[in-house]
Amino acid sequence: MIYLDHAATTPISDKALEVYVNVSKHYFGNPSSMHDEGSSAKQILEASAKTIAGTLNARPKDVFFTSGASESSFLAIYSLLNSLGEESGHLITTPIEHSSVRNLFLKLKQEGYEVSVVSVNELGEVDFEELKNLVREDTVLASIQHVNSEIGTIQDLAKIGAFLHEKGVMLHSDCVQSFGRIPIDVQTLNVDAISLSSHKIYGPKGCGAVWMNPKVEWKPVFPDTDNQKKFKPGTADVPTVAAFATAAKLITQNRVTEQHRILKFREQLLAELTKLDYEVVVEQHPREFAPNILGLRFPGIEGQFFMLECSQAGLAISTGSACQVGSEKPNKTMTAIGKDEQEAREFVRLSFGKENQMEQIPQIIQKMSGILKRHFEKVNHHKKKEGMTT
């Protein structure tokens, strides 16, 4: 199987797995315990926070570990809102957020908050003028992703955040797809909280992190009378956190070289795809995109059918964000950027990683070409038969 679905998840790296096993065996103490075993575990937890903070140009004390990005976004957004002491207000988000954020905003709406959804243009960029018009006196928070998981568009968070901060509006960002792929400097990004995930960067599943801006007030969702600034309760999963930190250090150290390599792979694959006898439409921003994510449409073939045929042929691709796979509804990012229902259903996503090498491209092209040829031969044959009966 040639794996082309790294935006959904990545295989854990050998080094991260090695660290996980080593810490599990030798540093099993509860980091809240006062004895030596607990102290050793706590030191690893603190070192891991320092590593993650170093990749963000942040302080270790502002990094908090969670069970994953969905929990990170939930706790970060609620912690910011809790600091206001109000149970209502105006919130802003986009139509192309991950389902964990989108569903959270539906919940907040049910709880009494008013929610506005700012449009994106045909390239997936937030409509900045519309955003400016949406902000009101009672607007308290916005959540806008950094990189779209389906077409890879990069939002200008620094510009968006600067405007929102001028208006006294807090900004949370889902940085799951940008972490390790493009630079994230929380000192210049103008955000108040970001969500990260381990399994998107060759770390273990079941682990994520939140960075909370120390310049803004926040109040934990689960209050701790002994520690008012404890982000979440429970015993930290030290081995998983240590493996996450290891993966984060590796991917950020090699980011420039690896993303350049992936960009070359992407360009070569696209060049070969465009040589086929079948139309291919690339759904991406011409400049501001993450190289590892490639959104495509082959007009005339549904994305879900193409994805299943690719799986049978030994290619792992996707019809979009893993949270949407299997849904009968058209792809939400596609409809948000102005595609009609049929076009949205044609969408497929390829996402690249360490396992993808140039020598795989001829195999990928051969398999995809065969699928397209079989499909369109059947379609044309069916059309000819229909024409004969009329």
C-alpha positions as CSV (number, residue, x, y, z in Angstrom):
1,M,0.0,0.0,0.0
2,I,1.3,3.5,-1.0
3,Y,0.2,5.7,1.9
4,L,-1.1,9.2,0.7
5,D,-3.2,10.2,3.7
6,H,-0.8,11.8,6.1
7,A,-3.2,14.6,7.0
8,A,-5.5,12.0,8.6
9,T,-2.7,10.4,10.6
10,T,1.0,9.5,10.4
11,P,2.8,6.3,11.4
12,I,4.7,6.7,14.7
13,S,8.4,7.3,14.1
14,D,11.0,4.8,15.3
15,K,12.5,7.3,17.7
16,A,9.2,8.4,19.2
17,L,8.2,4.7,19.7
18,E,11.6,4.0,21.3
19,V,11.1,6.9,23.7
20,Y,7.6,5.8,24.5
21,V,8.8,2.2,25.4
22,N,11.7,3.5,27.4
23,V,9.7,5.9,29.5
24,S,6.9,3.4,30.0
25,K,9.4,0.9,31.4
26,H,11.7,3.1,33.5
27,Y,9.7,6.3,34.4
28,F,6.3,4.9,35.4
29,G,5.8,7.1,38.5
30,N,2.9,9.5,38.9
31,P,4.3,13.0,38.3
32,S,2.1,14.3,41.1
33,S,3.8,12.1,43.6
34,M,6.5,13.4,45.9
35,H,8.8,10.4,45.9
36,D,11.7,9.9,43.5
37,E,9.8,7.9,41.0
38,G,7.2,10.7,40.8
39,S,9.9,13.4,40.6
40,S,11.6,11.6,37.7
41,A,8.3,11.4,35.8
42,K,7.6,15.1,36.5
43,Q,11.0,16.0,35.2
44,I,10.2,14.3,31.9
45,L,6.9,16.0,31.7
46,E,8.5,19.4,32.3
47,A,11.3,18.6,29.7
48,S,8.6,17.7,27.2
49,A,6.7,20.9,27.8
50,K,10.0,22.8,27.3
51,T,10.6,20.9,24.0
52,I,7.1,21.8,22.6
53,A,7.5,25.4,23.8
54,G,10.8,25.6,22.0
55,T,9.1,24.8,18.7
56,L,6.6,27.6,19.2
57,N,8.9,30.3,20.7
58,A,6.8,30.0,23.9
59,R,7.3,29.6,27.6
60,P,7.1,25.9,28.9
61,K,4.6,27.0,31.6
62,D,2.1,28.0,29.0
63,V,2.0,24.6,27.3
64,F,-0.5,22.0,28.5
65,F,-0.9,18.4,27.4
66,T,-4.3,16.9,26.5
67,S,-5.6,13.7,24.9
68,G,-5.6,15.1,21.4
69,A,-6.6,18.1,19.3
70,S,-10.3,17.8,19.8
71,E,-9.9,18.0,23.5
72,S,-7.4,20.8,23.1
73,S,-9.8,23.0,21.1
74,F,-12.7,22.2,23.5
75,L,-10.7,23.1,26.7
76,A,-8.9,26.1,25.1
77,I,-12.1,27.8,23.8
78,Y,-14.0,27.1,27.0
79,S,-11.1,28.3,29.2
80,L,-11.0,31.6,27.3
81,L,-14.7,32.1,27.5
82,N,-14.9,31.1,31.2
83,S,-12.6,34.0,32.0
84,L,-15.2,36.5,30.9
85,G,-17.7,35.5,33.6
86,E,-20.5,35.7,31.0
87,E,-22.7,32.9,29.6
88,S,-23.4,34.7,26.3
89,G,-21.8,36.8,23.7
90,H,-20.9,36.9,20.0
91,L,-18.5,34.3,18.5
92,I,-17.0,34.0,15.0
93,T,-15.8,30.9,13.1
94,T,-15.4,29.7,9.6
95,P,-17.3,27.1,7.5
96,I,-14.1,25.1,6.9
97,E,-13.1,24.3,10.5
98,H,-12.5,20.7,11.6
99,S,-15.7,19.0,12.9
100,S,-14.5,19.2,16.5
101,V,-14.5,23.0,16.3
102,R,-17.6,23.2,14.2
103,N,-19.5,21.0,16.5
104,L,-18.3,22.9,19.6
105,F,-19.7,26.1,18.1
106,L,-23.0,24.4,17.6
107,K,-22.9,23.5,21.3
108,L,-22.0,27.0,22.3
109,K,-24.9,28.3,20.2
110,Q,-27.3,26.0,22.1
111,E,-25.9,27.4,25.4
112,G,-26.8,31.0,24.5
113,Y,-23.9,32.4,22.5
114,E,-24.6,34.0,19.1
115,V,-22.4,32.5,16.3
116,S,-21.4,34.1,13.0
117,V,-19.7,32.2,10.2
118,V,-17.3,34.3,8.2
119,S,-17.2,33.3,4.5
120,V,-14.1,32.1,2.6
121,N,-13.3,32.9,-1.0
122,E,-12.8,30.4,-3.8
123,L,-9.2,29.8,-2.6
124,G,-10.3,29.1,1.0
125,E,-9.1,32.4,2.4
126,V,-11.1,34.1,5.1
127,D,-13.0,37.1,3.7
128,F,-11.2,39.8,5.7
129,E,-13.6,42.6,4.9
130,E,-16.5,40.5,5.9
131,L,-14.8,39.5,9.1
132,K,-14.3,43.2,9.9
133,N,-18.0,43.8,9.4
134,L,-19.0,40.9,11.5
135,V,-17.2,42.1,14.6
136,R,-19.5,43.8,17.1
137,E,-19.2,45.3,20.6
138,D,-20.2,42.0,22.2
139,T,-17.9,39.9,20.0
140,V,-15.6,38.0,22.4
141,L,-13.9,35.2,20.6
142,A,-13.1,33.8,17.1
143,S,-11.7,30.4,16.1
144,I,-10.0,30.3,12.8
145,Q,-7.8,27.4,11.6
146,H,-4.2,28.0,10.5
147,V,-4.1,25.4,7.6
148,N,-7.1,23.8,6.0
149,S,-6.9,20.0,6.2
150,E,-8.4,19.5,2.8
151,I,-7.0,22.0,0.4
152,G,-4.1,23.2,2.5
153,T,-4.8,27.0,2.4
154,I,-2.8,29.0,5.0
155,Q,-4.7,31.7,6.8
156,D,-3.0,35.0,7.6
157,L,-3.4,34.7,11.3
158,A,-1.0,37.5,12.1
159,K,-3.2,40.0,10.1
160,I,-6.5,38.5,11.4
161,G,-5.3,38.4,15.0
162,A,-3.9,41.9,14.9
163,F,-7.3,43.2,13.9
164,L,-9.3,41.1,16.4
165,H,-7.0,42.2,19.2
166,E,-7.6,45.8,18.3
167,K,-11.3,45.1,18.8
168,G,-10.7,43.2,22.1
169,V,-11.6,39.9,20.5
170,M,-9.7,36.7,21.5
171,L,-8.5,34.3,18.8
172,H,-8.1,30.5,19.0
173,S,-6.6,28.6,16.1
174,D,-6.5,24.9,15.3
175,C,-2.9,24.5,14.2
176,V,-3.0,20.7,13.8
177,Q,-2.1,20.8,10.1
178,S,0.4,23.6,10.3
179,F,2.5,22.3,13.2
180,G,5.7,20.9,11.9
181,R,5.0,22.0,8.3
182,I,5.1,25.8,8.4
183,P,6.7,28.0,11.1
184,I,4.6,28.8,14.2
185,D,5.8,31.6,16.3
186,V,3.2,32.5,19.0
187,Q,5.0,35.8,19.7
188,T,4.1,37.1,16.2
189,L,1.0,35.1,15.2
190,N,-1.4,37.2,17.3
191,V,-3.3,34.3,18.7
192,D,-4.5,33.6,22.3
193,A,-4.7,29.8,22.2
194,I,-3.6,27.1,19.7
195,S,-4.4,23.4,19.5
196,L,-1.8,20.8,18.5
197,S,-1.9,17.0,17.8
198,S,0.7,14.3,18.2
199,H,-0.4,11.7,15.7
200,K,-0.2,14.2,12.8
201,I,3.6,14.6,13.2
202,Y,4.7,10.9,13.6
203,G,3.9,10.8,17.4
204,P,1.5,8.5,19.2
205,K,-2.2,8.8,19.1
206,G,-4.2,10.0,22.1
207,C,-2.0,13.1,22.8
208,G,-2.2,16.8,22.0
209,A,-1.3,20.1,23.4
210,V,-2.6,23.6,24.0
211,W,-0.6,26.8,24.2
212,M,-2.4,29.5,26.1
213,N,-1.3,33.2,25.7
214,P,-0.1,34.4,29.2
215,K,-1.2,37.9,28.3
216,V,-4.9,36.9,28.4
217,E,-7.0,35.6,31.3
218,W,-8.3,32.1,31.2
219,K,-10.1,29.9,33.6
220,P,-10.0,26.1,33.5
221,V,-13.0,24.1,32.6
222,F,-12.4,21.8,35.6
223,P,-11.4,24.0,38.5
224,D,-8.8,22.7,40.9
225,T,-8.9,24.3,44.4
226,D,-5.3,23.4,45.0
227,N,-4.0,24.8,41.6
228,Q,-6.1,27.5,39.9
229,K,-3.9,27.3,36.8
230,K,-4.1,23.6,36.2
231,F,-5.4,23.2,32.7
232,K,-7.1,19.8,33.1
233,P,-7.4,17.2,35.9
234,G,-6.0,13.7,35.9
235,T,-2.7,11.9,35.8
236,A,-0.5,12.9,32.9
237,D,0.4,10.1,30.4
238,V,4.1,10.7,30.6
239,P,5.3,8.2,28.1
240,T,2.9,9.4,25.4
241,V,3.8,13.1,26.1
242,A,7.5,12.3,25.9
243,A,7.0,10.5,22.6
244,F,5.0,13.5,21.3
245,A,7.8,15.9,22.3
246,T,10.3,13.7,20.6
247,A,8.3,13.7,17.4
248,A,7.8,17.5,17.6
249,K,11.5,18.1,18.0
250,L,12.3,15.9,15.0
251,I,9.7,17.3,12.6
252,T,10.6,20.9,13.4
253,Q,14.3,20.3,13.1
254,N,13.9,18.8,9.7
255,R,11.0,21.0,8.6
256,V,12.6,23.1,5.9
257,T,14.4,20.2,4.2
258,E,11.5,17.8,4.4
259,Q,8.8,20.3,3.2
260,H,11.1,21.2,0.2
261,R,11.4,17.5,-0.6
262,I,7.6,17.1,-0.3
263,L,7.0,20.1,-2.5
264,K,9.2,18.6,-5.3
265,F,7.3,15.3,-4.9
266,R,4.0,17.1,-5.2
267,E,5.1,19.1,-8.3
268,Q,6.3,15.9,-10.0
269,L,3.1,14.0,-9.2
270,L,1.0,16.9,-10.5
271,A,3.1,17.2,-13.7
272,E,2.5,13.5,-14.4
273,L,-1.3,13.7,-13.5
274,T,-1.8,16.5,-16.0
275,K,-0.3,14.3,-18.8
276,L,-3.2,11.9,-18.4
277,D,-6.1,11.9,-20.9
278,Y,-8.5,12.8,-18.1
279,E,-9.2,16.3,-16.7
280,V,-7.8,17.0,-13.3
281,V,-8.7,20.1,-11.3
282,V,-6.3,21.2,-8.5
283,E,-8.1,22.8,-5.6
284,Q,-5.5,25.0,-3.9
285,H,-4.3,28.6,-3.2
286,P,-1.7,29.5,-5.9
287,R,0.8,30.6,-3.2
288,E,-0.3,30.2,0.4
289,F,-0.7,26.5,0.8
290,A,0.9,23.7,2.8
291,P,3.0,21.5,0.4
292,N,1.9,18.2,2.0
293,I,-1.8,18.6,1.2
294,L,-3.1,18.3,-2.3
295,G,-6.9,18.6,-3.1
296,L,-8.0,17.3,-6.5
297,R,-11.1,16.6,-8.6
298,F,-11.4,14.4,-11.5
299,P,-14.6,15.7,-13.1
300,G,-17.0,12.9,-13.9
301,I,-16.0,10.5,-11.1
302,E,-17.2,10.7,-7.5
303,G,-14.5,11.1,-4.9
304,Q,-15.7,8.3,-2.7
305,F,-15.8,5.8,-5.6
306,F,-12.3,6.9,-6.7
307,M,-11.0,6.6,-3.2
308,L,-12.4,3.0,-2.8
309,E,-11.0,2.0,-6.2
310,C,-7.6,3.5,-5.2
311,S,-7.7,1.4,-2.0
312,Q,-8.4,-1.7,-4.0
313,A,-5.4,-0.8,-6.2
314,G,-3.1,-0.3,-3.2
315,L,-3.3,3.5,-2.8
316,A,-4.5,5.1,0.5
317,I,-6.1,8.5,-0.3
318,S,-9.0,10.3,1.2
319,T,-12.2,12.2,0.3
320,G,-11.3,14.9,2.8
321,S,-10.9,15.4,6.5
322,A,-11.2,12.0,8.3
323,C,-14.0,13.4,10.4
324,Q,-16.1,13.6,7.2
325,V,-15.2,10.3,5.6
326,G,-18.3,8.2,5.1
327,S,-20.7,11.1,5.2
328,E,-23.3,11.2,2.5
329,K,-23.2,15.0,2.5
330,P,-21.0,16.9,0.0
331,N,-17.6,18.0,1.2
332,K,-18.0,21.1,3.4
333,T,-14.8,22.8,2.3
334,M,-15.7,22.4,-1.3
335,T,-19.2,23.9,-0.9
336,A,-17.7,26.7,1.2
337,I,-15.4,27.8,-1.6
338,G,-18.3,27.9,-4.0
339,K,-18.4,24.4,-5.6
340,D,-21.7,22.9,-6.5
341,E,-22.9,19.6,-5.0
342,Q,-21.5,17.5,-7.9
343,E,-18.1,19.2,-7.8
344,A,-18.0,18.8,-4.0
345,R,-18.7,15.1,-4.3
346,E,-15.8,14.7,-6.8
347,F,-13.2,15.9,-4.3
348,V,-10.3,13.7,-3.2
349,R,-7.3,14.6,-1.0
350,L,-3.8,13.3,-1.2
351,S,-1.5,14.2,1.7
352,F,2.2,13.4,1.7
353,G,4.8,12.4,4.3
354,K,8.2,10.8,4.9
355,E,7.2,7.5,3.3
356,N,6.5,9.1,-0.1
357,Q,9.5,9.0,-2.5
358,M,9.9,10.0,-6.2
359,E,10.1,6.3,-7.3
360,Q,6.5,5.8,-6.1
361,I,5.1,8.3,-8.6
362,P,5.1,6.0,-11.7
363,Q,3.1,3.4,-9.7
364,I,0.7,6.0,-8.4
365,I,0.1,7.3,-12.0
366,Q,-0.3,3.8,-13.4
367,K,-2.9,2.8,-10.8
368,M,-4.9,6.1,-11.0
369,S,-4.8,6.0,-14.8
370,G,-6.2,2.5,-14.8
371,I,-9.0,3.4,-12.5
372,L,-9.9,6.5,-14.6
373,K,-9.7,4.6,-17.8
374,R,-12.0,1.8,-16.6
375,H,-14.5,4.3,-15.2
376,F,-14.8,6.5,-18.2
377,E,-14.9,3.6,-20.6
378,K,-18.0,2.3,-18.7
379,V,-19.5,5.8,-18.7
380,N,-19.0,6.3,-22.4
381,H,-20.3,2.8,-23.2
382,H,-23.4,3.5,-21.1
383,K,-23.9,6.8,-22.9
384,K,-23.5,5.1,-26.3
385,K,-26.1,2.4,-25.4
386,E,-28.5,5.1,-24.3
387,G,-28.0,6.9,-27.5
388,M,-28.7,3.8,-29.5
389,T,-32.1,3.3,-27.7
390,T,-33.4,6.8,-28.4
